[in-house]
């Protein structure tokens, strides 16, 4: 569960579409909102469902051709994302540096 998972899938959306970073993140936020989910508490299983059921319509409405294929590729990308992946907080960095 982490925002890192959200960041990873947004980067994948950006790479697989013509969206810039802001468009990719906004589209994913809208898809998650439609599913009643929050980026910070997202799990891989929840994200898988969003990619299968919600995101294709979101992409189609934004002019992405063959949204189903894009989502299938994103599902493959999802397999490579770590669920516990997260950005380090300042406290984590200082703890690591301070020993």
PyMOL commands that set and color helices and strands:
alter all, ss='L'
color gray80, all
select helices_A, chain A and resi 3-16+21-34+39-41+44-61+67-79+90-98
alter helices_A, ss='H'
color red, helices_A
deselect
rebuild
show_as cartoon
